[in-house]
Amino acid sequence: MSTTSTRVYTDVSAAALHTVPLSVVGVGALLGSYAVYQRRVEVAQAEPAPAAETPGAAARGPYKPIGWAEKTPAAAAASAPVPAPRAAAAAAPAATPAPQPEPRKLVPALRELSSFFIGLGGILFLVRLAGGWRASAQLTSSYFWGTWIFSDYVWMGAAAGALVTAGIIYLLREQGRSPGGASGQPAGKRGKAGGHMEFAPEARKPVTPAEGLLKLLIGFGVLSFLFRFAAGLGGSTHLSDTYPWGLWIAFDFVWISVAAGAFAAAALIYIFRREDLYSLGRSAVLLGLLSYTFVVLTLVADLGLPWHFWQLGVQAPKHSAMFEVSWCISLYLTVLAFEFLPIPCERWGLGRVLEWWKRYSPLYVVGAVTLFTFLMSRSLLYTVLALVVFGFLAYAFRARRGEAPAPVMLAIGAVTLSAMHQSSLGSLYLLMRDKLDALWWSPIMPLAYFLSSLVAGTALIILVEMWIAGGYGRKLRIAQLAALGKVTCVALAGYELVRVGDVIFRGQLPRALEGPREDLFLTEVALCGVLPLLLLSAKRLRERPAVLGVAAFVAMLGVVLNRLNAVFFAMDLKGPMPQIAPRGYFPSVWEWGLSAGMIAATILLFRRAAQILPVLPREEAVSRVAAD
């Protein structure tokens, strides 16, 4: 391969990774701006709270952390003071309601302006994820619009406009703010299904327990992990110079994509205020925490010298996608741990730890994202920008007296870091244009990988909730799952549009219909893309459990197949120089053993956590909320 062609591939990869530091700052600004004006404008319009708070009153505000427990209406009524006799109440003068501040005429205009900047920023963010397209097509020299649409100045201008307008709204509402209703209900149209949700450990055992098989697989997985370090990569795997990436890399690619439900759930509940999906949050975060923990362990096994991990702290590669993914996944795992922390605090009554969490978790997000920005840019300017933006958001969403704490900052940090590493997994393959089939290689792979992770993550949440309902004999919350299925449908429609449109734009459609890998492409795009899209697009079909389960499974299978095609089936590997004798690859028993053991450990630990910790909604609470 010539030096010129190699330079083209590195330029595409560098163009994609160049966008990461400022994308972190801009995504945080956009998400925070949306959450700020939603919280300060919509929640402030809720029913005002009583002037004097009673001991049994619920915390103000609709925002509840994924591990926060709120008193039920029955408990609140039991602890409320006994009302005075009717005669005394009739004799007492009627209380004059406190005058409410008139809504400022400036706020609606600012909301419209902020919405414009947020919408523009969202579009520009998707364009930035396709940054490799600019280098591949040389748009900046061919088209006038290619100069400004990829510009960092335009991107930061949209993010700054959103943040400034939301900040002004925040300050205006701080001056004349009416508190939220004491019931904790949000002002949003989807809020009434999210209030007074209780969680409890699941005392019932699964209907079809498979403890023995899971423990056997876990034991063999531990043995495979130890044997890998005893025999080395060469002695424990079938990797070679032809296939330096094998089952473990494919396993990580697939698992990271399907574990995206954790950040998707946090974003839906706490940023987009989908309180009707609140009961799904704890199980989604637990699944994400377990998944990313075992992803990191698999990466440790796949590294040649994992004890040299400290090099990540001293090296500064400018255009290394693996460096970016390593730091991003590690920091995101800590954010998941902070999101999950209130659940054991609630279970064991760790009030002081919960107070520490309320005070310092937003500051941790500020520190983690600022550190990540510095590591990716080594720029003092970008680092200060990240510190200022996320510092303002931490101040705006600080815990207030008498208001239930909200992990909005954790949700913003989770979405920001997830968007970066999900897209950068696609950037890893931008250097492999001569090896990966043109139906799968694309300069916009980062964008496609991010969109597809939303599909796989939300689909897996649906399947896990169905597995929980069937395994424990619980009532299936089909209304909530159908609502989440609609989110999956929207994400799948966007992903399919980008995926098929990219193939058509690059002139690869004839190969997709008649090429050597047409079966793989049509199975991934048509069978696992169009079919679930049709099933999920109709409300009456989404509300049928069997149809919803099949659609979610097939949609997730399409993303899994996409990752496996990129790692194995769509690769044309020629082996080491002189590239005339490529070797085949089939995973060793130890590679299979470690992968199976990780999956079994995730299932078993999830079940154990559900039986010990308040992860699942209490059945009576689910019935009461549904009745409301």
Secondary structure per residue as TSV (DSSP state, phi and psi in degrees):
chain	resnum	aa	ss	phi	psi
A	1	M	-	360.0	136.9
A	2	S	-	-75.2	161.8
A	3	T	H	-65.2	-36.0
A	4	T	H	-62.3	-46.4
A	5	S	H	-66.2	-35.4
A	6	T	H	-63.5	-39.4
A	7	R	H	-62.5	-36.5
A	8	V	H	-62.0	-43.5
A	9	Y	H	-65.6	-43.2
A	10	T	H	-67.4	-33.3
A	11	D	H	-64.4	-40.2
A	12	V	H	-64.5	-45.2
A	13	S	H	-65.0	-42.7
A	14	A	H	-64.7	-38.1
A	15	A	H	-63.1	-37.0
A	16	A	H	-69.3	-43.4
A	17	L	H	-75.9	-22.8
A	18	H	H	-60.7	-29.3
A	19	T	T	-78.4	-10.7
A	20	V	H	-63.5	-54.3
A	21	P	H	-57.9	-49.2
A	22	L	H	-72.2	-25.1
A	23	S	H	-65.7	-37.1
A	24	V	H	-59.7	-48.3
A	25	V	H	-63.9	-45.9
A	26	G	H	-68.4	-41.6
A	27	V	H	-62.9	-42.9
A	28	G	H	-60.3	-41.9
A	29	A	H	-64.5	-42.6
A	30	L	H	-67.2	-47.4
A	31	L	H	-64.1	-43.6
A	32	G	H	-64.6	-38.6
A	33	S	H	-62.9	-44.1
A	34	Y	H	-62.5	-45.1
A	35	A	H	-66.9	-35.6
A	36	V	H	-63.6	-53.0
A	37	Y	H	-73.4	-26.6
A	38	Q	I	-64.5	-45.0
A	39	R	I	-71.5	-43.0
A	40	R	I	-83.5	-19.9
A	41	V	I	-101.2	-51.3
A	42	E	I	-75.8	-45.4
A	43	V	G	-68.1	-33.7
A	44	A	G	-65.9	-18.6
A	45	Q	G	-89.7	1.3
A	46	A	S	-70.7	174.4
A	47	E	-	-62.2	131.6
A	48	P	-	-66.9	148.4
A	49	A	-	-80.7	160.1
A	50	P	-	-60.2	152.6
A	51	A	S	-64.7	-38.9
A	52	A	S	-110.3	125.0
A	53	E	-	-79.6	132.8
A	54	T	-	-90.7	157.4
A	55	P	T	-59.3	-29.3
A	56	G	T	-93.6	3.2
A	57	A	-	-69.8	145.5
A	58	A	-	-74.6	157.1
A	59	A	-	-65.9	144.5
A	60	R	B	-75.3	153.2
A	61	G	S	92.0	145.9
A	62	P	S	-82.4	-11.7
A	63	Y	-	-82.9	122.6
A	64	K	-	-129.3	135.8
A	65	P	-	-65.5	159.8
A	66	I	T	-61.1	-21.1
A	67	G	T	-109.8	21.2
A	68	W	-	-96.6	135.5
A	69	A	-	-105.9	133.4
A	70	E	-	-117.5	145.4
A	71	K	-	-64.3	143.7
A	72	T	-	-75.8	162.9
A	73	P	H	-59.3	-35.9
A	74	A	H	-65.2	-42.8
A	75	A	H	-67.6	-38.6
A	76	A	H	-65.9	-38.2
A	77	A	H	-68.7	-35.6
A	78	A	H	-66.8	-34.9
A	79	S	H	-89.1	-5.2
A	80	A	S	-75.9	152.2
A	81	P	-	-66.0	150.0
A	82	V	-	-70.1	131.1
A	83	P	-	-67.4	152.9
A	84	A	-	-68.8	159.5
A	85	P	-	-57.1	155.0
A	86	R	H	-63.2	-36.2
A	87	A	H	-65.4	-42.6
A	88	A	H	-65.8	-36.1
A	89	A	H	-66.9	-36.5
A	90	A	H	-69.4	-33.9
A	91	A	H	-74.9	-26.6
A	92	A	S	-69.0	142.8
A	93	P	-	-67.5	146.9
A	94	A	-	-67.9	136.2
A	95	A	-	-71.8	133.7
A	96	T	-	-85.3	120.4
A	97	P	-	-62.8	142.2
A	98	A	-	-66.3	138.8
A	99	P	-	-66.0	134.5
A	100	Q	-	-95.9	141.5
A	101	P	-	-64.9	139.6
A	102	E	-	-66.3	138.6
A	103	P	-	-62.5	134.1
A	104	R	-	-73.2	136.8
A	105	K	T	-67.9	-22.2
A	106	L	H	-71.9	-29.0
A	107	V	H	-63.1	-47.3
A	108	P	H	-58.8	-39.9
A	109	A	H	-64.4	-40.9
A	110	L	H	-65.6	-36.4
A	111	R	H	-63.1	-42.5
A	112	E	H	-62.7	-42.4
A	113	L	H	-66.2	-42.1
A	114	S	H	-63.7	-39.8
A	115	S	H	-61.6	-38.9
A	116	F	H	-62.8	-47.5
A	117	F	H	-64.8	-38.6
A	118	I	H	-66.6	-43.2
A	119	G	H	-62.9	-44.6
A	120	L	H	-62.2	-43.2
A	121	G	H	-64.0	-37.3
A	122	G	H	-62.3	-42.7
A	123	I	H	-64.9	-43.9
A	124	L	H	-65.1	-31.9
A	125	F	H	-64.7	-43.8
A	126	L	H	-62.5	-37.7
A	127	V	H	-65.2	-38.2
A	128	R	H	-65.3	-34.3
A	129	L	H	-65.5	-20.7
A	130	A	T	-97.5	30.3
A	131	G	H	-61.8	-28.2
A	132	G	H	-64.2	-24.3
A	133	W	H	-62.3	-36.8
A	134	R	H	-61.6	-45.8
A	135	A	H	-70.1	-36.5
A	136	S	H	-69.1	-44.6
A	137	A	H	-93.3	-4.3
A	138	Q	T	52.6	51.4
A	139	L	H	-66.8	-31.8
A	140	T	H	-63.4	-25.9
A	141	S	H	-98.1	-14.4
A	142	S	H	-99.5	-33.6
A	143	Y	-	-130.9	140.9
A	144	F	S	-63.8	-43.0
A	145	W	H	-66.5	-23.1
A	146	G	H	-67.3	-18.8
A	147	T	H	-74.7	-42.5
A	148	W	H	-95.0	-27.9
A	149	I	H	-69.7	-25.9
A	150	F	T	-97.9	4.2
A	151	S	-	-71.0	137.3
A	152	D	H	-64.2	-32.4
A	153	Y	H	-68.2	-41.1
A	154	V	H	-65.0	-42.6
A	155	W	H	-61.0	-50.0
A	156	M	H	-69.8	-28.2
A	157	G	H	-64.1	-43.3
A	158	A	H	-65.4	-43.7
A	159	A	H	-64.2	-42.4
A	160	A	H	-66.5	-39.6
A	161	G	H	-61.0	-42.7
A	162	A	H	-64.1	-43.8
A	163	L	H	-69.1	-40.3
A	164	V	H	-66.6	-46.2
A	165	T	H	-64.6	-41.1
A	166	A	H	-65.3	-35.4
A	167	G	H	-65.1	-39.5
A	168	I	H	-65.6	-42.3
A	169	I	H	-58.5	-42.4
A	170	Y	H	-60.7	-44.9
A	171	L	H	-67.5	-39.6
A	172	L	H	-64.4	-41.1
A	173	R	H	-72.1	-26.6
A	174	E	H	-68.1	-32.4
A	175	Q	H	-74.5	-37.3
A	176	G	T	-132.6	58.9
A	177	R	-	-95.2	129.6
A	178	S	-	-98.6	129.6
A	179	P	-	-68.2	159.9
A	180	G	-	-69.9	167.5
A	181	G	-	-66.3	150.9
A	182	A	T	-68.6	-18.9
A	183	S	T	-73.6	-14.3
A	184	G	-	81.0	9.9
A	185	Q	-	-82.3	139.0
A	186	P	-	-77.5	164.4
A	187	A	S	-85.9	-10.3
A	188	G	S	-67.9	159.5
A	189	K	T	-72.4	-17.5
A	190	R	T	-102.7	13.3
A	191	G	G	-79.9	-21.5
A	192	K	G	-73.6	-14.5
A	193	A	G	-87.7	-1.8
A	194	G	S	-105.8	-4.0
A	195	G	T	-87.2	152.6
A	196	H	T	56.5	38.8
A	197	M	-	-82.9	129.4
A	198	E	-	-108.7	147.6
A	199	F	E	-124.5	151.9
A	200	A	E	-156.2	154.4
A	201	P	-	-61.1	146.5
A	202	E	-	-88.3	107.5
A	203	A	-	-76.2	-26.2
A	204	R	S	-75.4	144.4
A	205	K	-	-84.0	156.9
A	206	P	-	-60.3	148.6
A	207	V	S	-65.2	-37.8
A	208	T	S	-122.4	78.6
A	209	P	-	-69.5	142.9
A	210	A	-	-131.7	42.4
A	211	E	H	-58.7	-43.1
A	212	G	H	-62.2	-46.1
A	213	L	H	-65.0	-42.2
A	214	L	H	-62.4	-43.3
A	215	K	H	-65.6	-36.4
A	216	L	H	-64.1	-43.9
A	217	L	H	-65.9	-38.5
A	218	I	H	-64.1	-42.9
A	219	G	H	-61.2	-42.4
A	220	F	H	-69.3	-31.8
A	221	G	H	-65.2	-41.9
A	222	V	H	-63.2	-42.7
A	223	L	H	-61.5	-41.2
A	224	S	H	-65.6	-38.0
A	225	F	H	-63.7	-44.0
A	226	L	H	-68.3	-39.5
A	227	F	H	-66.1	-33.1
A	228	R	H	-58.6	-39.9
A	229	F	H	-81.7	-24.2
A	230	A	H	-75.8	-40.3
A	231	A	H	-100.9	-10.4
A	232	G	H	81.1	171.2
A	233	L	H	-63.4	-40.2
A	234	G	H	-65.7	-35.8
A	235	G	H	-85.5	-18.7
A	236	S	H	-109.0	-12.4
A	237	T	-	-127.7	169.8
A	238	H	-	-105.3	25.6
A	239	L	-	-69.0	155.5
A	240	S	-	-152.0	-178.2
A	241	D	S	-67.7	-22.5
A	242	T	S	-78.2	-43.2
A	243	Y	-	-119.9	79.3
A	244	P	S	-74.4	-19.4
A	245	W	S	-111.2	128.9
A	246	G	-	-127.7	-142.0
A	247	L	H	-60.7	-39.5
A	248	W	H	-65.8	-38.4
A	249	I	H	-67.2	-44.2
A	250	A	H	-60.5	-40.4
A	251	F	H	-60.0	-45.3
A	252	D	H	-65.8	-42.8
A	253	F	H	-60.1	-44.5
A	254	V	H	-67.9	-46.0
A	255	W	H	-67.6	-38.8
A	256	I	H	-63.0	-39.5
A	257	S	H	-67.9	-42.8
A	258	V	H	-77.0	-18.8
A	259	A	T	-83.7	4.3
A	260	A	T	-68.7	-8.0
A	261	G	H	-62.6	-24.7
A	262	A	H	-65.1	-49.4
A	263	F	H	-74.8	-29.9
A	264	A	H	-65.1	-42.3
A	265	A	H	-65.5	-43.0
A	266	A	H	-61.5	-41.1
A	267	A	I	-66.4	-43.6
A	268	L	I	-63.3	-42.1
A	269	I	I	-78.1	-47.6
A	270	Y	I	-101.7	-18.8
A	271	I	I	-104.5	-48.6
A	272	F	S	-91.1	0.8
A	273	R	-	60.4	39.9
A	274	R	-	-85.9	75.4
A	275	E	G	-68.4	-16.3
A	276	D	G	-68.1	-16.1
A	277	L	G	-101.7	11.4
A	278	Y	G	-59.2	-37.5
A	279	S	G	-68.2	-13.9
A	280	L	G	-87.4	-9.9
A	281	G	H	-66.7	-44.6
A	282	R	H	-65.3	-45.8
A	283	S	H	-65.7	-34.6
A	284	A	H	-66.2	-42.7
A	285	V	H	-68.5	-40.3
A	286	L	H	-61.6	-44.1
A	287	L	H	-62.5	-41.6
A	288	G	H	-64.9	-41.5
A	289	L	H	-62.7	-45.5
A	290	L	H	-65.7	-42.6
A	291	S	H	-62.4	-48.7
A	292	Y	H	-70.0	-29.7
A	293	T	H	-61.8	-45.1
A	294	F	H	-77.8	-24.3
A	295	V	H	-62.6	-44.0
A	296	V	H	-63.4	-41.5
A	297	L	H	-63.5	-38.9
A	298	T	H	-65.4	-39.7
A	299	L	H	-63.3	-38.1
A	300	V	H	-60.8	-42.1
A	301	A	H	-67.2	-31.8
A	302	D	H	-83.6	-14.7
A	303	L	S	-77.2	143.9
A	304	G	S	-68.6	-43.6
A	305	L	S	-130.4	74.6
A	306	P	G	-64.6	-21.4
A	307	W	G	-73.0	-4.1
A	308	H	G	-93.5	23.8
A	309	F	G	-59.9	-24.9
A	310	W	G	-64.0	-16.5
A	311	Q	G	-63.5	-24.2
A	312	L	G	-62.5	-24.6
A	313	G	G	-87.0	-15.3
A	314	V	T	-114.7	-18.3
A	315	Q	-	-87.8	157.2
A	316	A	-	-140.6	62.7
A	317	P	-	-70.1	131.9
A	318	K	T	-77.7	-32.6
A	319	H	T	-130.7	43.7
A	320	S	-	-106.0	112.1
A	321	A	H	-67.7	-33.7
A	322	M	H	-67.0	-36.1
A	323	F	H	-63.3	-44.6
A	324	E	H	-64.6	-45.3
A	325	V	H	-64.8	-39.7
A	326	S	H	-61.0	-49.2
A	327	W	H	-68.2	-40.3
A	328	C	H	-66.4	-44.1
A	329	I	H	-65.3	-40.9
A	330	S	H	-63.5	-45.3
A	331	L	H	-68.5	-37.6
A	332	Y	H	-65.4	-34.7
A	333	L	H	-61.9	-38.8
A	334	T	H	-68.5	-35.2
A	335	V	H	-65.1	-40.1
A	336	L	H	-60.9	-39.4
A	337	A	H	-62.7	-40.8
A	338	F	H	-65.3	-37.6
A	339	E	H	-64.9	-34.5
A	340	F	H	-84.8	-19.1
A	341	L	T	-55.7	-39.3
A	342	P	H	-61.1	-22.4
A	343	I	H	-67.5	-53.4
A	344	P	H	-64.8	-29.3
A	345	C	H	-62.7	-41.1
A	346	E	H	-66.3	-40.2
A	347	R	H	-65.7	-42.0
A	348	W	H	-108.7	12.8
A	349	G	T	64.0	41.0
A	350	L	-	-88.8	74.4
A	351	G	H	-64.6	-39.0
A	352	R	H	-67.5	-37.8
A	353	V	H	-65.5	-38.9
A	354	L	H	-66.0	-37.8
A	355	E	H	-64.1	-39.1
A	356	W	H	-63.6	-39.9
A	357	W	H	-63.5	-43.8
A	358	K	H	-60.6	-37.5
A	359	R	H	-81.6	-39.7
A	360	Y	H	-108.6	-13.5
A	361	S	H	-63.6	-39.4
A	362	P	H	-63.2	-37.4
A	363	L	H	-66.2	-34.1
A	364	Y	H	-64.2	-40.7
A	365	V	H	-60.6	-42.6
A	366	V	H	-58.6	-46.9
A	367	G	H	-65.8	-41.8
A	368	A	H	-65.9	-46.3
A	369	V	H	-69.5	-37.4
A	370	T	H	-65.0	-42.6
A	371	L	H	-61.1	-44.3
A	372	F	H	-61.4	-42.3
A	373	T	H	-62.3	-41.3
A	374	F	H	-64.9	-43.2
A	375	L	H	-64.5	-34.1
A	376	M	H	-81.7	-23.3
A	377	S	H	-115.9	-30.6
A	378	R	-	52.2	33.9
A	379	S	-	-116.2	126.1
A	380	L	H	-65.5	-37.0
A	381	L	H	-63.0	-50.4
A	382	Y	H	-62.8	-37.5
A	383	T	H	-65.3	-42.8
A	384	V	H	-65.7	-39.2
A	385	L	H	-59.2	-45.8
A	386	A	H	-62.7	-41.4
A	387	L	H	-63.2	-43.2
A	388	V	H	-67.5	-47.3
A	389	V	H	-63.2	-53.0
A	390	F	H	-73.3	-26.5
A	391	G	H	-65.8	-42.1
A	392	F	H	-61.9	-41.5
A	393	L	H	-65.7	-39.0
A	394	A	H	-62.3	-37.8
A	395	Y	H	-68.4	-41.4
A	396	A	H	-65.8	-33.1
A	397	F	T	-107.2	26.2
A	398	R	-	-67.1	154.7
A	399	A	-	-69.5	131.7
A	400	R	-	-109.6	154.3
A	401	R	T	-65.3	131.6
A	402	G	T	79.2	6.3
A	403	E	B	-121.0	133.9
A	404	A	-	-61.1	131.0
A	405	P	-	-65.8	146.3
A	406	A	-	-124.6	130.1
A	407	P	T	-82.2	44.9
A	408	V	H	-63.0	-41.0
A	409	M	H	-64.5	-39.1
A	410	L	H	-63.7	-39.2
A	411	A	H	-64.9	-42.8
A	412	I	H	-62.9	-44.6
A	413	G	H	-62.8	-40.0
A	414	A	H	-64.1	-45.3
A	415	V	H	-65.8	-42.0
A	416	T	H	-62.3	-51.1
A	417	L	H	-67.8	-36.9
A	418	S	H	-66.8	-42.6
A	419	A	H	-59.8	-36.8
A	420	M	H	-69.0	-49.0
A	421	H	H	-80.5	-28.6
A	422	Q	H	-63.4	-42.5
A	423	S	H	-72.2	-36.1
A	424	S	H	-70.2	-20.2
A	425	L	H	-61.7	-34.3
A	426	G	H	-71.1	-31.8
A	427	S	H	-64.5	-25.7
A	428	L	G	-58.6	-31.7
A	429	Y	G	-93.6	-0.7
A	430	L	G	-67.2	-21.1
A	431	L	G	-82.4	-3.4
A	432	M	-	-112.1	37.0
A	433	R	T	-63.0	-30.9
A	434	D	T	-84.2	-4.9
A	435	K	T	-114.3	-35.2
A	436	L	B	-91.9	134.9
A	437	D	-	-55.2	144.8
A	438	A	T	-65.3	-18.7
A	439	L	T	-72.5	-18.7
A	440	W	T	-113.9	-29.3
A	441	W	-	-78.4	134.7
A	442	S	-	-156.8	146.8
A	443	P	T	-67.3	-11.8
A	444	I	T	-106.5	25.9
A	445	M	H	-57.1	-37.9
A	446	P	H	-57.7	-41.2
A	447	L	H	-65.5	-45.0
A	448	A	H	-63.8	-38.5
A	449	Y	H	-68.8	-37.1
A	450	F	H	-66.3	-47.7
A	451	L	H	-63.3	-41.6
A	452	S	H	-67.6	-29.1
A	453	S	H	-66.2	-34.1
A	454	L	H	-62.9	-39.3
A	455	V	H	-63.8	-53.1
A	456	A	H	-65.4	-39.9
A	457	G	H	-66.1	-47.6
A	458	T	H	-69.2	-34.4
A	459	A	H	-64.7	-39.4
A	460	L	H	-66.8	-36.1
A	461	I	H	-58.9	-43.7
A	462	I	H	-59.4	-46.4
A	463	L	H	-66.4	-39.5
A	464	V	H	-65.6	-42.0
A	465	E	H	-63.4	-37.1
A	466	M	H	-67.7	-38.0
A	467	W	H	-65.3	-40.1
A	468	I	H	-63.5	-46.0
A	469	A	H	-62.2	-43.4
A	470	G	H	-73.0	-38.9
A	471	G	H	-71.2	-33.9
A	472	Y	H	-104.9	2.6
A	473	G	T	67.5	32.7
A	474	R	-	-92.4	161.7
A	475	K	-	-71.7	131.5
A	476	L	-	-77.6	123.6
A	477	R	-	-86.0	73.7
A	478	I	H	-66.8	-31.3
A	479	A	H	-63.3	-43.5
A	480	Q	H	-68.5	-41.4
A	481	L	H	-67.8	-35.4
A	482	A	H	-65.5	-37.8
A	483	A	H	-64.1	-41.2
A	484	L	H	-68.4	-32.9
A	485	G	H	-61.9	-32.4
A	486	K	H	-65.9	-38.9
A	487	V	H	-62.3	-43.5
A	488	T	H	-60.1	-39.8
A	489	C	H	-62.8	-44.3
A	490	V	H	-63.7	-44.6
A	491	A	H	-63.7	-40.5
A	492	L	H	-66.2	-39.2
A	493	A	H	-62.3	-43.3
A	494	G	H	-63.7	-42.1
A	495	Y	H	-65.7	-44.9
A	496	E	H	-64.7	-37.5
A	497	L	H	-62.6	-44.7
A	498	V	H	-67.7	-43.9
A	499	R	H	-63.4	-51.6
A	500	V	H	-73.2	-40.4
A	501	G	H	-61.4	-36.3
A	502	D	H	-66.2	-41.5
A	503	V	H	-63.4	-41.9
A	504	I	H	-67.5	-43.7
A	505	F	H	-62.3	-37.1
A	506	R	T	-86.0	6.2
A	507	G	T	72.3	27.0
A	508	Q	-	-101.6	5.6
A	509	L	H	-62.5	-40.4
A	510	P	H	-58.3	-38.1
A	511	R	H	-69.1	-29.4
A	512	A	H	-69.5	-26.6
A	513	L	H	-98.5	-24.2
A	514	E	H	-134.9	3.3
A	515	G	S	-77.0	178.9
A	516	P	T	-68.2	-20.6
A	517	R	T	-118.1	31.0
A	518	E	H	-63.8	-34.0
A	519	D	H	-63.7	-43.4
A	520	L	H	-63.1	-44.0
A	521	F	H	-67.1	-46.1
A	522	L	H	-67.0	-35.0
A	523	T	I	-64.7	-43.4
A	524	E	I	-69.1	-44.9
A	525	V	I	-90.0	-44.3
A	526	A	I	-84.0	-59.4
A	527	L	I	-65.9	-46.7
A	528	C	I	-95.4	5.1
A	529	G	I	-121.1	-61.0
A	530	V	I	-68.6	-41.9
A	531	L	H	-60.4	-53.9
A	532	P	H	-64.6	-28.1
A	533	L	H	-63.5	-41.5
A	534	L	H	-67.5	-40.1
A	535	L	H	-68.4	-37.0
A	536	L	H	-84.0	-14.3
A	537	S	H	-76.8	-20.0
A	538	A	S	-101.0	127.0
A	539	K	H	-61.2	-42.0
A	540	R	H	-66.1	-27.6
A	541	L	H	-78.9	-38.0
A	542	R	H	-63.7	-29.2
A	543	E	T	-83.3	1.9
A	544	R	S	-95.9	117.3
A	545	P	H	-54.6	-42.7
A	546	A	H	-64.1	-44.7
A	547	V	H	-66.6	-43.3
A	548	L	H	-62.5	-42.4
A	549	G	H	-64.1	-43.7
A	550	V	H	-64.2	-44.7
A	551	A	H	-62.6	-43.7
A	552	A	H	-64.4	-42.0
A	553	F	H	-65.2	-44.8
A	554	V	H	-66.8	-39.3
A	555	A	H	-63.5	-44.4
A	556	M	H	-64.8	-38.1
A	557	L	H	-61.4	-35.3
A	558	G	H	-63.5	-39.9
A	559	V	H	-69.4	-40.7
A	560	V	H	-59.9	-44.8
A	561	L	H	-63.8	-36.6
A	562	N	H	-59.9	-44.1
A	563	R	H	-68.2	-41.1
A	564	L	H	-66.8	-36.2
A	565	N	I	-62.8	-40.7
A	566	A	I	-66.8	-36.1
A	567	V	I	-83.2	-39.0
A	568	F	I	-121.5	-68.5
A	569	F	I	-72.1	-24.9
A	570	A	T	-102.4	12.7
A	571	M	B	-92.3	139.8
A	572	D	-	-116.0	87.1
A	573	L	-	-96.6	130.5
A	574	K	-	-104.1	0.6
A	575	G	-	83.1	180.0
A	576	P	S	-69.5	166.2
A	577	M	T	-56.9	139.1
A	578	P	T	-87.0	23.2
A	579	Q	-	59.3	47.7
A	580	I	-	-124.5	-4.1
A	581	A	-	-137.5	69.7
A	582	P	-	-69.8	147.4
A	583	R	-	-101.2	151.4
A	584	G	-	-81.9	175.9
A	585	Y	-	-147.7	132.9
A	586	F	-	-142.8	130.4
A	587	P	-	-58.3	145.5
A	588	S	-	-75.8	168.9
A	589	V	H	-63.6	-30.4
A	590	W	H	-73.2	-32.9
A	591	E	H	-66.9	-43.8
A	592	W	H	-63.8	-41.0
A	593	G	H	-62.6	-44.0
A	594	L	H	-65.6	-43.0
A	595	S	H	-64.8	-46.0
A	596	A	H	-64.6	-37.7
A	597	G	H	-64.3	-37.8
A	598	M	H	-65.1	-42.5
A	599	I	H	-64.4	-44.2
A	600	A	H	-62.8	-39.8
A	601	A	H	-64.6	-38.1
A	602	T	H	-62.9	-45.3
A	603	I	H	-63.8	-46.6
A	604	L	H	-66.7	-43.4
A	605	L	H	-67.5	-34.7
A	606	F	H	-63.0	-44.6
A	607	R	H	-64.4	-41.9
A	608	R	H	-63.6	-44.3
A	609	A	H	-62.7	-38.9
A	610	A	H	-65.6	-28.0
A	611	Q	H	-85.0	-21.7
A	612	I	H	-102.1	-40.2
A	613	L	S	-107.7	155.6
A	614	P	S	-77.7	76.3
A	615	V	-	-95.5	-36.9
A	616	L	E	-100.3	149.0
A	617	P	E	-64.4	143.0
A	618	R	-	-65.9	137.1
A	619	E	H	-60.0	-41.4
A	620	E	H	-64.1	-37.6
A	621	A	H	-65.2	-38.3
A	622	V	H	-62.9	-42.5
A	623	S	H	-64.8	-40.6
A	624	R	H	-66.0	-43.9
A	625	V	H	-65.4	-38.8
A	626	A	H	-64.0	-35.9
A	627	A	H	-67.3	-35.8
A	628	D	-	-62.8	360.0
